[in-house]
Amino acid sequence: MSHRDAGPLMAIHFYATAPYPCSYIPDLQARSQVAIPAEAIDSAIYSQLVRLGFRRSGPYTYRPYCDGCKACQPVRIPVAAFSPNRAQRRAWKRHGSLTVELLPLGYSEEHYALYRRYQVARHAGGGMSEDDSGQYTEFILKSNVDSFLAEFRQDGVLKMVSLIDRLSDGLSAVYTFYDPDEAQASYGVYNVLWQVQLARRLGLTYLYLGYWIEGCRKMEYKSAYRPLEKLQDGRWMAFDS
């Protein structure tokens, strides 16, 4: 970290968690580096941390800190240069009639019901598939930074909700859940394209997508968005470098 990057981060401390089972690669143990105190991490500090490869889960800001493994690579889309491929253009056209409303963080029983359906269908057996309303609130609605929800509807029916953070240089796609019962839908793809467009409209430079993990189907899809940049050895570079 350079002296210029440090700035307000000087007031933040970091600790490493104990090992726990990796959620992405079978039979591996993972660790995280967590920034504390959580209440001291405002939007300015959080923006710096995201540029250093951190993500947010509820009020906690963390990054992978695993022993002997660097599989998790932070990635971001430079939105001005982004160009969708053919499949992405089809998804954009397919869901172009969705209406979107930006909302402040707040509990909605309708949102929670969609979240539960999504978790049970897409992540059965994972801990999140059992989340009650309190755990949902802690994960989705607890934030100390500039966060908002994007609500997507088709003919008035709720189809998708995204949790998005606004940074000094971009948007961070924190989490998205959507109707899991439409086999031909491409809500996830449409959502990334929509967030790219939102970042452009706001005059921001990047859309941060979290971690790309080779061989992990849940995370590997991110390499389909081009151009893409990755954080490697403390420096952002072209994904294919």
C-alpha positions, 0 to 999 in steps of 0.5 A, spaced: 500 500 500 502 506 498 503 512 502 497 516 498 493 510 498 493 509 506 490 516 508 484 515 513 486 507 513 491 509 518 485 508 523 483 501 521 486 495 523 486 488 520 485 481 523 486 474 520 480 469 522 481 462 524 481 457 518 474 455 516 471 450 510 472 454 503 465 455 500 468 455 493 473 450 492 472 443 495 476 440 501 480 447 502 480 451 508 480 459 507 481 465 512 479 472 511 482 478 513 477 483 516 478 490 517 476 493 524 472 497 527 466 496 522 463 502 524 469 507 522 469 504 515 465 510 511 464 510 504 471 514 503 475 508 507 471 503 504 472 505 497 480 505 498 479 498 501 475 495 495 481 498 490 485 493 495 481 487 494 476 487 499 469 486 499 463 487 504 458 482 507 453 486 512 457 491 516 463 487 515 469 488 510 474 483 508 478 480 503 481 472 502 487 471 506 488 464 505 494 460 507 498 458 500 492 459 495 490 465 491 485 463 487 480 469 489 482 474 484 478 481 485 475 483 478 472 490 475 469 492 469 472 499 466 465 501 464 466 506 458 470 501 454 465 495 456 462 492 450 457 486 451 458 479 447 452 476 443 449 472 448 449 478 453 446 483 448 440 477 447 439 477 455 439 485 455 433 485 449 430 479 453 429 483 459 428 490 456 421 491 459 423 490 466 422 496 470 427 498 475 426 503 482 432 505 486 430 504 494 434 506 500 435 500 504 429 497 508 426 491 510 420 488 505 417 482 506 416 481 499 424 482 498 425 477 503 420 472 500 424 472 493 431 472 497 428 465 500 426 462 494 433 464 490 437 461 496 433 454 496 433 453 489 440 456 487 444 454 494 440 448 497 445 445 503 449 452 504 448 456 510 444 461 507 439 457 504 436 457 512 437 464 513 431 467 517 429 474 516 434 477 521 440 474 518 437 477 511 437 483 514 444 483 517 447 481 510 443 485 506 440 491 510 446 492 514 451 497 511 455 503 514 457 506 507 453 509 501 448 503 499 442 502 496 437 497 493 435 496 485 428 493 485 426 490 478 419 488 476 415 485 470 408 487 469 408 489 477 411 482 479 418 482 483 423 479 479 430 481 482 433 485 487 440 488 487 444 490 493 449 496 490 454 500 494 457 507 491 464 508 491 468 514 489 470 511 483 465 506 481 459 501 483 460 495 487 455 489 485 454 486 492 449 481 492 443 480 487 437 475 488 432 473 483 426 469 481 429 462 480 423 459 477 424 461 470 429 457 466 430 461 460 431 467 464 438 471 464 437 475 470 444 475 472 447 477 466 442 483 465 443 485 472 451 486 470 449 490 464 444 494 467 449 496 473 454 498 467 449 502 464 448 505 471 455 507 473 456 510 466 450 515 467 453 516 474 459 518 471 463 513 474 469 509 472 468 501 474 463 496 476 467 492 481 464 484 481 468 481 487 472 475 486 473 471 480 475 464 481 478 459 476 474 452 476 468 455 480 462 455 476 459 460 481 464 465 480 468 464 473 462 467 469 465 474 471 470 473 465 465 473 460 465 481 461 470 484 457 474 488 458 476 486 465 481 488 470 484 484 475 488 485 482 494 481 482 500 483 486 497 489 488 496 492 481 490 492 477 491 490 470 488 487 464 485 480 466 488 476 461 495 479 463 
